[in-house]
Amino acid sequence: MTNTTTLFRRALLTSTLFAAATGFAGSAAAQVVPAEASPEVAADQAANDPDIVITGSRIGRPDLETASPVSVIGAAEIAFRQPGTAEELLRDLPAVRPSIGPGVNNGSDGSATIDLRGIGTNRTLVLLDGRRIVPFGLDGVTDTNVIPIALTERVDIVTGGASSVYGADAVAGVVNFITRRNFSGLTAESSYRISERGDAARFKADLTLGGNFADDRGNAVFSVGYTKSNPLLHTQREIAEIPINSANGLFLGAGTAQVTIFGSPTNAQLGLPASAIGAVVNPATGLLQAATAADTYNTNNGTYFQTPLDRINAYAAARYEVTDGIEVYTSALYARNKVDTQLASSGTFGNTYQLALNNPYLTAGIRNQLCTARNISAVNCAAAAAVQGGPGTAGYIETPVIAQRRFTEYGPRGNYFESQVFQLQGGIRGNLVEGIKYDLSAQYGETTQNQTRENWGSFSKVQQSLRAYRTTTGQIRCADTTNNCVPLNLFGPNGSITADQLAFIDLDAIIRRTTRQTVIMGNVGGDLFGLKSPFAGTTVGFSVGGEYRKISASSQPDGPSQIQGEVLGTGARTPPDRGAYSVKEVFGEVIVPLISDTPFFYSLQAEGGIRYSDYSTTGGSTTWKAGGAWEPFQGFKFRGMYQRAVRSPNIAELFQSAVQGLGSLSVDPCQSTQLASTAANPGLAALCVATGAPTATIGQITAPTSNQINVTTQGNPNLNVERASTYTLGGVIQPSFLPGFAFTADYFNIVVENAITQPAQADILNGCYSASLNPTFANNAFCALIQRNPLTGSLNGAGETPGVITGYSNLGQIETAGIEFGVTQRTKLADAGINVPGALTLSFNATWLDYYHFQASPNAINRNCTGFYSSSGCTNPRANWKWNGRVTYGQDTFDISLMWQHINPVFLEPFRATRLPGDVPQTGGPNPTTVLPAFRSIPAYDYFNLALRVMPTEQVELTLTVNNLLDKGPPLVGASVGGTAFNSGNTFPTLYDPIGRSFTMGTRLKF
């Protein structure tokens, strides 16, 4: 209790000091609304503010609501959560599946993205005030780190598809960040978060000022902010101090801190047992001996649970009413983000090197062992040891070795991402005639990113430094002294590699990525010339318009990055990439009130929309929607919407060059333990040879290094659009006899056909090596997509090992369905007969996931990932029930609020020996017998967050947020039950909190 109190006082004191340092802190006091305002509440607010942005429709009439479900995160919820970034605000929503963000270290590209419904970040469209944001990278996804949270008034989330309104990418829906309008004054805010353990700190400060001018005909606002998050290392939490093998609960190391030779020469050639995981140096004898698991390296050293972020963002907007019917407007967005990720120390990574037998760092015993393994006579071996020179010198001999040695002296490998985003927009809008408005705008945005790899090392320089000899004066020198070569002591113990040796082999590799987007758009909408149904009191609303977009992107690596295997740890070259496409679109939308104020028809309306798109890459395509809403009695509404959406392939899917990356795999079907268990079936061993394993390596192939294998991907310029059918059906209850109450329930169903997918690597491996899927062990089409290391037989290695080859196609299918629920209730206690001032607000939002089916191709396994996780197709957990509930008590000068977040139990994806035709739920995951029982399930998780907001004066606001109030630790599942990016630190840190109880103290001032 004393430690907790002390840490809390430190957090409070630190936050206060930061506020004093910035001079002032705070933001304009936002209207206190329910924590999760219902769409109906948002519509009521819109009716009172005709300038407000309406999400889900371009008609722009607040009196006409779209039938699409819209969830709203209001100002109060933003204030209670005190998020550092937009991704942090959204990641816990039931409809959102955690994606790339600060919880992803190995696999991060420096961005923070949103994945609605879990069908892919490239199927979720992110908007700012209803306008597109320049995408990040070749895959066309938006980095939400650019969003100006301090100026955000609310966030609207449209689920179920919105392509007919906003264009491609809105297959799953739209997330629209809406900034404050007509801001006047000066506000500032600062916040400081720290965990109870004194780490994972984050500081955030923002300044916003604005005001009206020209007799209130114009308004201008400017906001600037700074955010800095400190890293949280895996080793700072007990659960992640070492990587744990999910199969046996033991230490799961990779590589060694001293040199290990494996595969070339083989264990047999070195006279070691076949089960040995390589040969290491015995410091007592100076000989190579069998390596054990105790010799392997702790890959959790230096890696992150929370990646550090350093961000500056600025946003400015202005409007001016030239005449009563003409208004010009402009906005500018800028952000500079620095995101650092770290991986375990670099090393030789099983590459093949030519080792000179006269290398002075070789002991006589190791040299003799290598000579015996290579059938080099003792006489020639001794003569070669005495040679003073390199290749071309008489008697010189070198031998190939596959060496694994982590350069622990380096420290962690760094992947440093620095991104800059700039976007400028300008337009003109106004009234054409009474009731009809127009809006013409143009937008240009550009994103640049520099990715710098530090402490990775150079393959060619390591090779150069291994060709070394001792001079007659006793000095050790390189045979090739180019670039002041320093001989490398690869065979010494941990710590034997000196600073000058590291400096020579060091290599900083840089990749520069650029994305540009131009958008020109115009639309006219409003009242359709007074046209209305004879049975309705409201006129028909319409919108028509056109849009032009051009997107180009490029990735330009430096010279070393383009050389095969030159950057250690990358395996393959990084080729330059570039591509572009444009699209011309026309669209229309209509909402038709049919009946109103009639018995059993308080309101009845129909809605429709259509968009035709002409892509320079995929040609023409049409999206449309049709739906409506029926309110038989006031406050009781039924609504439904059917939408036919499309998504055109992005630049990466179309134009990406063949590039080698890393995928997740804990057990290689060809590794020695697997072959031993199936020794009676020679078909498996034959397939291992057929897919590239040398015959001599059969029975000696090791498990994948760090649970990762090489995966080669490539774009496909022949891709077509994917098509999605989405529909929602639900209702709203907001009865007049229950003031402040709203209940919504909506069923959603999404089917993506001709989905642009890559075959899951597990599908390829199982399709080739599984006895149930390939009972005759034929060298089939799946096997043709596997190319093993030609020396070791593994799926690891440098560029000579493509590993599992995946490519994009239109052969996939994605299906998901479920129900979303929302409840809000705001009651003044006095109105409820309770003689206490203030109001009580209750909110509840839940998503029940009925199913999520994914099939990468017709011949691949059709998985149902609902409620499962695995290292194959389902990766990180996908719970079938998630909900957030909040209860808030507020008065004029303070609020206290408690949030409850629930995640249902999830289980290891089951395995069936026989594949069934058609839709096969729970098929294709890892065999549960290869995972410890303790790691085969994760129980239900419940988190509680407490917020206290105090407003002692109209100008001052103080907020304390305690996240993970009960200090619940994340589940322990080991390091090999999910994808590498998400199964990190022996848990799933994007879904389950690894930080623990944390305190955020925020201060706000307004003037």
Buried (B, 14 or more C-beta within 10 A) or exposed (E): EEEEEEBBEBBBEBBBEBBEEBEBBBBBBBEBBBBBBBBBBBBEBBEEEEEBBBBBBBBBBBBBBBBBBBBBBBBBBBBBBBBBBBBBBBBBBBBBBBBBBBBBBBBBBBBBBBBBBBBBBBBBBBBBBBBBBBBBBBBBBBBBBBBBBBBBBBBBBBBBBBBBBBBBBBBBBBBBBBBBBEBBBBBBBBBBBBBBBEBBBBBBBBBBBBBEEEEEBBBBBBBBBBBBBBBBBBBBBEBBBBBBBBBEBEEBBBBBBBBBBBBBBBBEBBEBEEEBBBBBBBEEEBBBBBBEEEBBBBBBBBBBBBBBBBBBBBBBBBBBBEEEBEBBBBBBBBBBBBBBBBBBBBBBBBBBBEBBBBBBBBBEBBBBBBBBBBEBEEEEBBBBBEBBBBEEBEBBBBBEBBBBBBBBBBBBBBBBBBBBBBBBBBBBBBBEEEBBBBBBBBBBBBBBBBBBBBBBBBBEBBBBBBBBBBEEEEEBBBBBEEEEBBBBBBBBEBEBBBEEBBEBBBBBBBBBBBBBBBBBBBBBBBBBEEEBBEEBEBBBBBBBBBBBBBBBBBBBBBEBBBBBBBBBBBBBBBBEBBBBBBBBBEBBBBBBBBBBEEEEBBBBBBBBBBBBBBBEBBEEBEBBBBBBBBBBEEBBBBBBBBBBBBBBBBBBBBBBBBBBBBBBBBBBBBBBBBBEEBEEEEBBBBBBBBBBBBEBBBBBBBBBBBBBBBBBBBBBEEBBBBBBBBBBBBBBBBEEEEEBBBBBBBBBBBBBEBBBBBBBBBBBBBBBBBBEBBEEBEBBEBBEBBBBBBBBBBBBBBBBBBBBBBBBBBBBBBBBBBBBBBBBBBBBBEEEEEEEEBBBBBBBBBBBBBBBBBBBBEBBBBBBBBBBBBBBBBBBBBBBBBBBBBBBBBEEEBBBBBBBBBBBBBBBBBBBEEBEEEEBBBBBBBEBEBBBEEBBBBEEBEBBBBBBBEBEEEBBBBBBBBBBBEBBBBBBBBBBBBBBBBBBBBBBBBBBBBBBBBBBBBBBBBE
